[in-house]
Amino acid sequence: MNKKTISKFFRDNMTWVLLIVIAIIFSFLSPNFFTFRNIINILNQNVYIIISALGIAFVMMAGEIDIAVGYHISLLSVLCAMMGVNLHLPAPVILVSGVLLGIIFECITMLIAHYFKLQLMMVTIGTMTIFQGIAFVLTQSKTISNLPEDYKFIGQGYVGAIPIPIIVMVVLVILASFVLNKTYMGRYVFAIGGNSEAARLAGISVFKMKMLIAAIAGGMVGLAATFMCSRLGAIQANTGAGLEFTIITAVLLGGVSVRGGEGKMSGVVAGVLILAILTNGMQLAGLDVYYQFIAKGVIMLATIGVDVFQLNQKDKIKKSKAKAA
């Protein structure tokens, strides 16, 4: 294996290399870090973030950004909790309803962006406050607890030694990777994110594709919200607030560009796990929660900075090739 091959390997898998390095560091700082129980705990605590990040990754690869995802999760969690506590609906109905509501909310947001010819991020600045306001109105700022046992089993149940949400998450990661890498839809996502006008001229229905992407993202977020609600067993109106920064940071850290057009799902998973291990490792090392906020903020800024630098380098190369031609 020559230096060029090794360099390409590290460049293509930098997120996983960073994840392994951080995990090794924390394994030395805390003897409890590399235990089966702690690893399962890290995965189980971040299942809903990974599932949400898979959906948001599709959106960002298509050149859009949804910054309302945390508040989207808050509202969906409240609605799922109310279905169980107030309406006494069975667990499967709550699960399906949560996914469908997630799809509806995300598609409406994308439709507004298309109709008014706005960037999705601009629309989600408004919807994030709407989602949060509705959640507080529905709960009257009170905690919803005493969820039905059959519903809590979705987020708290096990198959052998593995929690059910982790099994579902692994299946979704495989499916999302397959769709992105092995189907025409994946190629269209990259094409739209790379240059939506060129994609349109090539015969791709950009609007239909973005609506399909919104449906996938909304379904993922809805599923994540139902898992989080059933796992916690008690929900407040601001339960998901702030998760949007963790999710977007993880997606960017996983190699998805702020401009769209590139990225892979395995990198997104690694991005979430890096942030999760940082939080878990710092807790085991006895560091205050505020240091975790600082670490995540620094990582987000560094990730965006590296991405912008790489994009500028690519633009320079394109311009030099155009001049040479």
C-alpha positions in Angstrom: 0.0 0.0 0.0 1.7 3.3 -1.2 1.5 6.7 0.5 -1.1 7.9 -1.9 -3.4 5.1 -1.1 -2.9 5.5 2.6 -3.5 9.3 2.4 -6.8 8.7 0.4 -7.9 6.1 3.0 -7.4 8.5 5.9 -9.0 11.4 4.0 -12.1 9.3 3.1 -12.4 7.9 6.6 -11.1 10.8 8.8 -14.3 10.8 10.9 -13.9 7.2 11.9 -10.2 7.6 12.5 -11.0 10.6 14.8 -13.7 8.5 16.6 -11.2 5.7 17.3 -8.6 8.1 18.6 -11.0 9.8 20.9 -12.3 6.4 22.1 -8.8 5.2 22.9 -8.0 8.4 24.8 -11.1 8.1 27.0 -10.4 4.4 27.6 -7.2 5.5 29.3 -8.9 8.3 31.3 -11.7 6.0 32.6 -11.5 2.3 33.2 -15.3 2.1 32.8 -15.4 3.5 29.3 -14.6 0.5 27.2 -17.2 -1.8 28.8 -20.1 -3.5 27.0 -22.6 -1.8 29.3 -21.2 1.7 28.7 -21.0 1.2 24.9 -24.6 0.0 24.8 -25.5 2.9 27.0 -23.9 5.4 24.6 -25.7 3.9 21.6 -29.0 3.7 23.4 -28.8 7.3 24.6 -28.1 8.5 21.1 -30.4 6.4 18.9 -32.8 9.2 18.4 -30.0 11.6 17.4 -28.5 9.1 14.9 -31.9 8.4 13.3 -32.7 12.2 13.1 -29.2 12.8 11.7 -29.8 10.2 8.9 -32.9 12.2 7.8 -31.3 15.6 8.1 -28.3 14.3 6.2 -30.5 13.7 3.2 -31.8 17.3 3.5 -28.3 18.8 3.8 -26.9 16.6 0.9 -29.6 18.1 -1.2 -28.3 21.6 -0.4 -30.8 22.6 2.3 -30.6 23.0 6.1 -33.3 22.4 8.6 -32.5 24.1 11.9 -35.9 23.4 13.5 -35.3 19.6 14.0 -34.9 19.9 17.7 -38.2 21.7 18.2 -39.8 19.4 15.7 -38.8 16.5 18.0 -40.2 18.4 21.0 -43.6 18.9 19.4 -43.8 15.3 18.1 -42.8 13.9 21.5 -45.5 15.9 23.2 -48.1 14.7 20.7 -47.0 11.1 21.1 -47.1 11.4 24.9 -50.6 12.9 24.7 -51.8 10.1 22.4 -50.8 7.6 25.0 -51.8 9.4 28.2 -54.9 11.3 27.1 -56.3 9.3 24.2 -55.0 5.8 25.4 -54.1 4.8 21.9 -52.2 1.5 21.5 -48.4 1.6 21.0 -48.4 0.7 17.3 -50.9 3.5 16.5 -48.7 6.1 18.4 -45.6 4.9 16.6 -47.2 5.1 13.1 -48.9 8.5 14.0 -45.6 9.9 15.2 -43.9 9.0 11.9 -46.8 10.3 9.8 -46.9 13.6 11.7 -43.2 14.0 11.2 -43.6 13.5 7.4 -46.5 16.0 7.3 -44.7 18.7 9.2 -41.5 18.4 7.2 -43.3 18.3 3.9 -45.3 21.4 4.8 -42.1 23.2 5.7 -40.5 22.2 2.3 -43.7 23.2 0.5 -43.6 26.7 2.0 -40.0 27.1 1.1 -40.7 26.1 -2.5 -43.9 28.2 -2.8 -42.3 31.4 -1.6 -38.9 30.6 -3.2 -37.0 30.7 0.1 -34.1 28.7 1.5 -35.4 25.9 3.8 -33.3 27.3 6.6 -35.1 30.6 6.5 -38.5 28.9 6.8 -37.3 26.7 9.7 -36.3 29.8 11.6 -40.0 30.5 11.8 -41.3 27.0 12.2 -38.9 26.3 15.1 -40.7 28.9 17.2 -44.1 27.7 16.0 -43.3 24.1 17.0 -42.1 25.2 20.4 -45.1 27.5 21.0 -47.6 24.7 20.1 -45.7 22.3 22.4 -46.0 24.7 25.4 -49.6 25.4 24.7 -50.5 21.7 24.6 -48.6 20.9 27.8 -49.4 24.1 29.6 -45.7 24.0 30.6 -46.3 20.8 32.6 -44.6 17.4 32.3 -46.6 14.6 30.7 -45.9 11.4 32.5 -47.4 7.9 33.2 -47.1 6.8 29.6 -48.6 3.3 28.9 -46.3 0.4 29.5 -46.8 -1.1 26.0 -45.6 2.2 24.5 -42.6 2.6 26.9 -41.6 -0.9 25.8 -40.8 0.5 22.3 -38.0 2.6 23.7 -37.1 0.6 26.8 -37.5 -3.0 25.6 -34.7 -5.5 24.8 -34.0 -8.3 22.3 -31.5 -10.4 24.3 -28.9 -7.9 25.6 -29.6 -5.3 22.8 -32.2 -2.5 23.2 -34.9 -2.5 20.5 -34.1 1.1 19.4 -30.5 0.1 18.6 -31.6 -2.8 16.4 -34.0 -0.4 14.5 -31.3 2.2 14.2 -28.8 -0.3 12.7 -31.4 -1.4 10.1 -32.2 2.3 9.2 -28.5 3.1 8.8 -28.1 0.1 6.3 -31.3 1.2 4.4 -30.2 4.8 4.3 -26.8 3.9 3.0 -28.3 1.6 0.4 -30.7 4.3 -0.9 -27.9 6.9 -1.0 -25.2 4.8 -2.7 -27.1 2.2 -4.7 -30.3 3.9 -6.1 -31.1 6.6 -8.5 -32.6 8.6 -5.7 -29.2 8.8 -4.1 -27.6 10.1 -7.3 -30.4 12.6 -7.7 -29.8 13.9 -4.1 -26.1 14.5 -4.8 -27.0 16.0 -8.2 -29.5 18.5 -6.6 -27.1 19.4 -3.8 -24.2 19.9 -6.3 -26.1 22.1 -8.7 -29.9 22.1 -8.6 -30.2 24.1 -11.9 -28.0 21.6 -13.7 -30.1 18.8 -12.2 -33.3 20.4 -13.4 -31.9 20.8 -17.0 -30.8 17.1 -16.8 -34.5 16.2 -16.4 -34.7 15.7 -12.6 -37.8 17.1 -11.0 -36.1 19.0 -8.2 -39.4 19.9 -6.4 -40.6 16.3 -6.3 -37.2 15.1 -5.2 -37.1 17.7 -2.4 -40.6 16.7 -1.3 -39.5 13.0 -1.2 -36.4 14.0 0.8 -38.5 16.0 3.2 -40.8 13.0 3.6 -37.8 10.7 4.4 -36.4 13.3 6.9 -39.7 13.9 8.5 -40.3 10.2 8.9 -36.9 9.7 10.5 -37.5 12.6 12.9 -40.9 11.3 13.8 -39.5 7.8 14.5 -36.7 9.4 16.6 -39.3 11.4 18.6 -41.4 8.3 19.4 -38.3 6.4 20.6 -37.2 9.3 22.7 -40.6 9.8 24.2 -41.1 6.1 25.0 -37.6 5.8 26.4 -37.8 8.8 28.7 -41.3 7.9 29.9 -42.0 11.6 30.7 -42.0 14.5 28.3 -41.8 18.3 28.6 -42.4 20.9 25.9 -38.7 21.7 25.6 -37.4 18.1 25.6 -35.9 18.3 22.1 -34.8 22.0 22.2 -31.1 22.3 21.4 -30.8 18.9 19.7 -30.7 20.7 16.3 -27.1 21.9 16.9 -25.9 18.5 18.0 -27.5 16.9 14.9 -26.3 19.5 12.4 -22.8 19.4 14.0 -22.7 15.6 13.7 -23.8 15.7 10.1 -21.2 18.2 9.2 -18.6 16.4 11.2 -19.6 13.2 9.3 -18.4 14.8 6.0 -21.7 16.3 4.6 -20.8 19.7 3.1 -22.7 22.9 4.0 -23.3 23.3 0.3 -24.6 19.8 -0.2 -23.7 17.4 -3.0 -21.5 15.1 -0.9 -21.4 12.9 2.2 -22.1 9.4 3.4 -24.3 7.9 6.1 -21.5 6.0 7.8 -19.7 9.3 8.3 -22.9 10.8 9.8 -23.1 7.9 12.3 -19.4 8.4 13.2 -20.1 12.1 13.7 -22.9 11.5 16.2 -20.7 8.9 18.0 -17.8 11.4 18.3 -20.0 13.9 20.1 -21.6 11.1 22.2 -18.3 9.7 23.3 -17.0 13.2 24.1 -20.1 13.8 26.3 -19.9 10.3 27.9 -16.1 10.4 28.4 -16.1 13.8 29.9 -18.8 12.8 32.3 -16.9 9.7 33.4 -13.8 11.9 33.7 -15.7 14.1 36.1 -15.7 17.2 33.8 -18.5 19.8 34.2 -21.4 19.8 31.6 -20.4 23.3 30.5 -17.1 22.0 29.2 -19.1 19.7 27.0 -20.9 22.7 25.5 -17.6 24.4 24.8 -16.1 21.2 23.2 -19.2 20.8 20.9 -19.1 24.5 20.0 -15.4 24.3 19.1 -16.0 21.1 17.1 -18.8 22.7 15.1 -16.8 25.8 14.3 -13.7 23.7 13.3 -15.9 21.4 11.1 -17.5 24.3 9.3 -14.1 26.0 8.9 -12.5 22.9 7.4 -15.5 22.4 5.1 -15.4 26.0 3.8 -11.7 25.8 3.3 -12.0 22.6 1.3 -14.8 24.2 -0.8 -12.7 27.3 -1.5 -9.8 25.0 -2.6 -12.1 23.1 -5.0 -13.4 26.4 -6.4 -9.8 27.6 -7.0 -9.0 24.3 -8.8 -12.1 24.6 -11.0 -11.2 28.3 -11.9 -7.6 27.4 -12.7 -8.8 24.5 -14.9 -11.3 26.8 -16.7 -8.5 29.4 -17.4 -6.2 26.7 -18.7 -8.9 25.5 -21.0 
